[in-house]
Each structure stands twice: as C-alpha cells, then as structure tokens.
Amino acid sequence: MQKLVILMLATVFSIGTLQAKEKEESKTPPPKPEAKVSVTDHSMRIDGTKIDYVATAGTMLMKNDKGEPKALFGFTAYVKKDTDLRTRPIMFAYNGGPGSASLWLHMGILGPQRTVVVDTDFSDNGPFKRVTNEYSILDKADLVMIDPVGTGLSHAVGDAKNEDFWGTDQDIESVASFIKQYITENHRWQSPKYILGESYGGMRTAGVSQYLVSNYMISLKGIILVSPFLQFVTGFDFGQADLPHVLFMPSFATAAWYHNAIADKPADLQTFISQAEKFAVEEYAPALMKGARLTFDEKQAIADKLAAFTGVSASYWLLSDLRVDHQAFLKELLKSKHMTVGRIDSRFKGYSLDPVADHMRYDPMTSAVGPQILSTFMDYYTTDLGVKDVSDYKVFGDVFSKWDFSHKQPNGGFMKMPFPDTGVDLAYAMIQSPKMKVLVQQGYFDMATPFFTTQYMLDHLKIPDALRGNISTAYYMAGHMMYVNPPSMAKFKQDLAAFIDQK
C-alpha cells in the first residue's frame, strides 16, 4: 500500500512538473521574423555589351505604423555594378492574378535568364532549357521583381494574416510601401523609377502610381501596363451587361482568323480587326442595347454577321441571345475537333477534357508553358541565386475567392466602390505627375484582357487632351504573355527599351 501511495505521488509530481515546464515554455516568445537574402555576383552580355551585376534574392521585413512586423515580402533585385545609383533607372515589376507570383515575367522576358518555350505547342516533359536572356532589360535599368503577399515567398508575420493584404486597396498600399522601403534602404530615391505590371498587375500599377505620388511624394518616370486589367465591369463578360460582350467580340474574331475558322479569311489581320471593331461599335452594340425590342429579323441578321466574324454558328449566337461569353466561345470554336482554345493566348489549343461542356476545364496555354517556366525558375532560384528554403514558394496563392475587390476612389467619397476601377487612379496619377509616361503593351490574341477592352479604357481616361500624348501603345501578334512568341519577344524588348530611353 505504501509503495502504491509513493508511486501515485511520484506520478502526480511528474505530471505537475511537466505541466509547469509546458507553461513556462508557452511564455517563451516565438522567434522574431527575420528577412533572409542570398547575394550573388553575376555577369552577362546583351547586344555584345558586358554587364556585371549583383543579384539579391529573398525577403524584406515590412513593419506596421507601430514598428511591429507585418510581412516578409519576397523579391529578387538585379543591380548593375559600378554605376551611379542616382542616375541609373530602376524598374519594379510583378505579375497579377490577383494571386500570381512574378516568375512569368521574371523567366519570360525581364530577368537575366530566360526559359525556352515552344510557342503555341506543348514541349517534351523535361528537362527544360533556360538560357541567358538577350532580351533582358538589365542593359537599360536595374530590376526588382516583387511577389505580393500570398505569392512566392511572401507571407504575413506577427499578428498579421495574409488575408489582411488581400484586397484592391490593401494590395496597392502594401506594394507601394515595399517600393518606398526598398528605395530608402538601397539609396534609390534619386533614381528614375519605373513600374511594370502585367494583367491584374495593371490594376495594381495604376493604383500604386497614384498612391506613391499622393502619400509619399514619390514620382515615377513611367509605368508599363502589360496586358492590363484595370476595370472590373468591362473585364468580365459572364453576365448580361452589354458592354463587355461588345469589347470581347473583336478578340473572338482574331482567334477565329488564326484558327482558319471563318470563310473567305482575309489575308491581312489588321484590316479584319478594323472591320470587327466597326461592326462591334456600329451594329452589335446598338442591337444589344435594344434588348427585347430587337425584332427577330434584326436578331437573325446580327447573328449571321457574328458567325461570319467569329466562326461560331449563327444558331449558337441566337441560342445565347447574342451574348456568348469568352469561355463558352473558346470551347465552341473548335468543338468539332474536340479541341479547346487558350484563354491566356488564343493561338494555343489542346484536347478538350469535356467536349460537351460549355466552359473551359483548363487553359491549354498555361498547361503548355507553365511547367517549363516553373521548373527552370526553381532550378535557377536555388542554384544560381542560392535561395535555400523554397518549400513554401507559391506560384498561385489561394487568394482570388477571398479577395476584397472594393476600392476607395482617389477622389474620396463616403463609400468604397464595390467593383474596382483604377483607371480613375491612373488619371489622377497622370494629372498629379504630368511628366509621367505610360506604355501599354497588348497582344491581339489575349482573351483574358482583350485588346479592344484596353483601348476602351484608354479612350475613356478622364485626363486633359494635352496628357494623352504621354500614352503610347504597342501591339503584338501573340496573347496575354506575348513574350512567348519569338518575334513579339524581340519587339517587346525594343519597345520597352525605347520607352526608357525617351527624354
């Protein structure tokens, strides 16, 4: 009995000691978030000129107004050696999504290494090839590739959550703060500054350009909008609103032209585009505006012309009440061949996962080039750049369904707009900084951000006529990521270099 009592007391004592130890350990604060970077030296040649540069890859610690850590921002910076930082241009760049990391631009066109992809086709499944990028912008400017929170290596720390950064305004503010902190820590306040954003990165860039000049008095030499998405209302054609259908229709025509899906195909694409745009504005838009007042004969006539331009039957257009959204179109165009056409680039096509479905199950373009770009980037990132821990690297963060799309317009107001339009921000930025230049780079075969939608947005910017000369537009015979097409890749670099060189 005595032994039993002693054993019970010992057990109680042990449990008590363990609980006390656990309680003491729970008081120990977690390790402080720490920025980690890998710094490496490199050299390359562009057009025969040798460029020695330093690459810095990793994370930057961001803090809130109280000085408390809130995020680790992933970035990769390339800075030319032996140069005057006060006069050397610097470009900040990112992709869109929202929720996409910046590897696409990084390995596609801007960085010192480039993934070799097979344009409009699927490549062998590895090993994939990367080469020195003769089209890199490093001969003209230093480069900082940014991954917003929830993508790449970027994530919230401390008491903050990733969701705190997932919204139109939250995203604009955090990226603008990163840029301010980077130029401060790296002595780049005097450098001519550029921002390049692709896709949703266009919406971000327009907002960031306004935020920087309004809140930090940071002016930009120029911004580059690559396949930009700036207006929520015009950027989606899934509803019954007429305008998006009008703006998407010319892109349907270019896809049909490319895939030889129309009768009597014109030899010249530009002429065909002009005809499609004219029809969209002068006939298609007024017909949709009539709604139920459109007579059967009028409706049939419009459906016949839509079929002639798009390669999709008049009966399909009639069944769709003359409103075919782009995903349905991409499934329908080559349905008889059991093929799906690409959304990011409608020159691509792949076998349909579900031939009878009216919406895409996958994008052939992303499936064709995605594995190549990711594989070569991860190899480059961990070997050449020496980044150690990439286990949590996120190509696509799970942010879209959680994104707060509301936007506080720069002109104030008592409420946020439920659907973002940072074209307003762009106009404000151009007016507040009237020397800032804008370059828009747009592919004709882009079904994610159609070229006619982009043109509509530019035509409706509320800026003085005198400032319209600050905007230049370059078009490419490719899609959303026009740089996967070799001729467009060369033109992309040429246009971007000329934009930076202008006085």
N, C-alpha and C positions, 0 to 999 in steps of 0.2 A: 504493500500500500504506500509506504513511504517513497519507494522508488517511482511509483506512478505519479505521486504528487510532484516529486522533483522533476520528472520528465515533463509534466504539464507546465510547471513553472518555467522550465527552460524553453519550452515551445512558445509560451506567451512572451517571454523576454526576447526571443529571437524575432518573433513577429513584430513586436514593438520596436526593436532596433531597426528592422528592415523598413518599417513604415516611417520612422524618424529619418532614416537615410534618404528614402524616396522624397520625403517632404523637403529635406534640405536641398536635394538635387533639383527639385522643382523651382526652388528660389534662384537657382543659378540662371542668369540671363542667357538667352540663345546667342550664338556668335554674331557679331555685328556684320551686316552685309559689306562685302568688300569688292571693289572693282578690280578686275583682273584683265591684263592685256599682254599680248605677245608682240614684241617689237623685233622686226627683221629687216635686213638690208637687201635691196634688190637692184637689178639693172635691166633695161630693155632698150630696144630700138624701135622708133616709129619714124617711117619715111627716111631711114638711114641715120637719124639723129639719136645718139645715145642719151638715155635718161636714167640717172641714178636716183633712187627714191627709197624712202623708209615707209614700211607698212606697219600700222598699228591696229591689231585686231583683238576684240574682246568686249568689255563692258565699261560703261561710265556710270558712276553712282550719282543719282539725282536725289535732291532733298526738297522737302516742302518749305513753306514760309517760316516754320518753326525750327528749321535746321534738322529735321528728322528724316531719315532715309525713306524714300518712297518707291524708288525703282532702280533697277540696273538696266541701262539701255545698251543693247548690242550695236556695235558699229565696226566698220573697217575703214581706216583712213590711209590714203596714199599721199605722201608729201615729198615733193622734189627736193633733193639735196642742193646745198649751195645756191640758194635763191633768196631773193628779198621777199620776205613774207608780207611786207606792206603793199607790194605791187603784184605779187603772184595771185591770180584768180583762184578761188576755191569754190567747188561745187558740192552741194549736199543733194543726195539722190535717194529715192526709195520707190518701191512698187506700191500697189494699192490693196485691193480686196473689197472692203477692209479685212485685214487678217492675213495678208501675204507678206512673207519675208522678201528681202531685196536681192536674192540670188539671181533672179531672172535678168535684171538689168546688169548686175554685177558680172555674171558669166556670159551674158548675151552680147553686150556692146560696150560698157563703160570701163570695166576693170582691165588690169594688165594681162589677165589670162581669159581665154575665150573657149567656150565649148563648141566643138564642131558638130553641127546637127545636119541632118539630111532634110532639106527643105521640101515640104508637102508630103513627106513619106516617113514611115517607121524605119528606124535603123536596127541593126543587129543588137541583141540584148547584152552588149558589153564584150570586152572592156571598151569604154568610151574614150574619146580623144579630146584633149584640150591643148591649145597652142598659145603662143604669145599673140596677144591681140593687137594687130597692127591698126585697128580702128579705135583703140582706147583714147580717151580724152586727156590722158596724162601729159601729152605734149602741150596742151593748152591750159590746163588747170589742175590743181590738186583736187582730190576726190574723197568724199566721205559718204560711204554707203550706210544708211540707217535702217534698223529694224524696229518699228514701233512696238510698244509693249504688247506681249502676247504672241510675238513672232520672233523667229531666230532665237537668240539667247536672251532677249529682253523679257523681264518679268517684274512684277511689283514685289516690294520688300517691306519689312517693318509692319506697320499696322495697315498699310495699303493693300488693296486687292487689284488683280488685273482688271476686273470689271470697272474700277474707278477710272480707267483710261479708255474704255471702250464706248466712244460716242463721238459725234462730229466735232463738238466743241472741245471735249476733253482731249481728243487726239490732236487737234490743232494746237492747243495750249502746251501739251507735253512735248511735241516735236519742236515747237518754237523755243521752248525752254532748253531743250537739248542743244539746239543750234547756238543759242546765246551762251550757254555754259561752255560749249566746245570752243567758240571763238575767243572766249575770255581765257580759258586755261591754256590755249595754244597760241595766243598772241596774234589773232587774225582779225582784230577789229578794223584794221585799215585795208584788208584785202578786198578786192572786188568780189562780191558774193553772188552766187547763182544757186537756184534750187531747181531740181528736175524731178518731176513726179509723174509716174505712169498710172493710167486708169483711175481708180479712186485716189491715187496719189495726186491727180489733178485737183480734185476737190480739196484735198489736204493742202496742196501748194497755194491755191488761191486764198484759203483761209489763213495759212501761215504767213504769207506775204503781207496781208493786212494786219495780222496780229503783231508781227515784228515791228512794223513802222509805227503802229498806234500805241503799243505798250512798251517797247524797248528802244524806240527811235533808231532802229536798225533798218537801213535802206538797202535794197537789193539792186545789183546791176541789171539782173534779168532773171526771168523764170522760164522754164521749159515745160510745156504740158504735152506729154506723150500719150496719145490715145485717151484724152481726158474725159472723165466723168465728173460733171460739175452740178448737174441739176437732176434731182431725184424724179421729178414729174416727167421730164422728157426722156429719161434714161430707161424707163421700163414700159413695155408695150403689152403687158399681160391683162390690162383692164379694158374698159370701154372708152377711155379718154381718146379722142380722135388724134390729137397732135402727135403722140409717139408713133402711131401707125403710119402717119404721113412721113415722118422723119426716117423711119426704118426702111420704107419701101425702096428707095434707090439702092440701098445695100443688098436687098433681095435681088435686084436687077444685076448688080455686079457679080453676085455669086452664080446666078443663072448663066450669065455671059461666060464666066470662067469655065463652068462645067458643061458648056455646049448644050444647055437645056432649053434653048429658045430657037425658034425657027428663024431663018434668014438673019443669023447672027452678024451684027456689024463688025467690020474689021477693027474699027477704032473704038476703044473703050471710052475715051473722053467724050466723044460725040454721043454715045449711048447713055452715059451718065447725065449729060446735059438734057437729053430727051426725057429721061426718067425723072429728073428733078422738076422739069417743066410740067410734066404730067401730074406729079405729086402735088404741086402747088396750085396749078390752074384747074385741074379736073378732079383729082382724087379727094383733096381736102374739101372743096365745096360739096362734093357728093356725100361725104361722111357727115358734114355739118347739117345736111337736110334730115338725117335720121329717118324716121318713119315717113316723112314727106317725099322721100325718093321714090319715084314710080318704078314699076317692075322693069320697064324698057330701059330706063336710065341706069338701074342697078345692073342689068344684064350687060349694057354697053361698057360700064366701068369694069365689071368682072372680066369681060373679054380683053380689055386693054391690060388689066393687071396680069392676066395669063400670058399675054404676049411679052410683057416685060420680065416676068418672074419665072416662067417655066412651070408654074403650078396651075392646074386646070381651073377654068372659069367656074365649074361646078363646085370645086373646093372653096373658092373665094365666096361663092353665093351661100354655101352651107355655113360659112364662117361670118356671114353678114358683112362681108368685105373687110373684115378685121382679123387677119392672120398674124398671131404673134410670132416672133422670130424663132423660138424653139420649135414650134409646130412647122414653120416653113423649112427649117433645117432638116427635119425628119421627112418632110413630104417631097422635097426637091428630087432626091434620088431614091425614093422608096421602092420603085420598081426594080431597082438593082440591089435592094436590101442594104443600102448604104446610108450613113448619117454624115451630114456635112458639119464642119467645125464651126463653133461659135466664136472662139478667140481669133480664128483665121479661117474664113470660109473656103480657102483654097484646099484645105485639108479635108479628107474624107476617110471613113472607116466603116467596117461592117456594123450593122445595127444589132444591138443587144436584144431589142424587142421591135421587130419590123412593123408591127401594127400599132405601137404606141404613138401618141401624138406629141410627145415631148422627149427630149434627149435624156438618155441614161448616163451618158459620158460624153466628153468632148474629144474627138479624135486628135485635135491639135495638141492638147495638154498631154494626152497619153503618148503621143509621138515624141515630143521633145522633153517632157518633164523628167523622165528617168535619167536621160543624158545629162541634163543641167544639174540635177541634184547630185548624181554620182560624182561628176567632175568637181563640183563645188566642194563637197565634203572632203574629197581627196586633197584638193588644193588648200582648203582651210586648215586641215590638220597636219599637212606635211609642209608645204611651202611657207605658210603663215604661222605654223606652230601652235595653233589653238588646241589646248589639251582636252578640256571637257566639253564635248558637243552632244552628250547623250540626250539632253533636253532641247536640242535645236528643233524649232518648229517651222516647217515650210509654210503651212497654213494653220494659223491659230483658230480655235473654235470660237470665233467672235461674232460672226455675222448675225446669228439669231439673237444674240444678246446686245447688239449694238444699239445705242441711243442715237437715232437719226435726227432728232430735233436739233435745231440750230438757231442760236440767237443772232439775228441780223446785226451787222455793224452799225446800222442806223438807229439802233435802240428799239424801243417798243416795250410793251408791258408783258409780252409773252414770247416764247420761242416758237419758231415756225416748225410744224410737225414734220415737214419734208424739207431736207436741206437744199439750198441753192447758194453755193459760194461764188457764183458769178457776180453776185452783189459785192462780196468781199473783194473779188478781183477788180471790179470797177473802182471801189474805194481805194484800194492799194495803188492803182494806176493814177488816180486823181491826187492822192496824197504824195505820191512819188512819181511825178510826171516824166522823169528821165528813165524810169524802169522800162526795159524792153520785154516783149513776150514772144516766144517762139512756140508754135503749135505744130506738132508732128503727128500726122494721121495717116493710117492705112486705108485703102479703098475696100479691102476685104475684111474689115473689122465689123463683126456683128455684135460685139459686146458694147462698144461705144461707136456707133455708126458715124461716118464722116458728115452726113447731112445734119445730124444732131449737133455735132461740134460746130458746124458752120452756123446753124441757127443760134446757138448760144453766143457765138462771137458777134453775129449781126445784131443781137439784142442786148449787148452790154450797154449800160447807161453811162457812157463816157462822152466827153466832148469830141467833136469830129477831129480836132487837132491831135488827139491822142491815138486815133485809130492807126496812124502811121507807125506807132510803136509795136504793132502786132504784125507778125509775119507767119505765114502758114506754109508747111511743106507736106506734100502728099507722096505716098509710096504705093507701089504695086504689090502690096502684101497686107497683112492683117494687123491685129492689136499689137503683137510683138513683131513689128515689121523687120527687125534686125535679124530674124532667122532666114530671111531671103538675101542671098549674097549681094545682088545689085542694090537692094534697099539698105543693107548694112553699110556699104560704102557711101551711099548718098546721105544716110543718117549722120555719119561722122562729118562729112563735108558740110552739111547744113548746120550742125552743132558748132563746128569749129568756126565757120563764118559768123555765126551769131555771137560767139565770144570775142572774135577779133574786131567786130564793128565798134566804131568810136561813139 
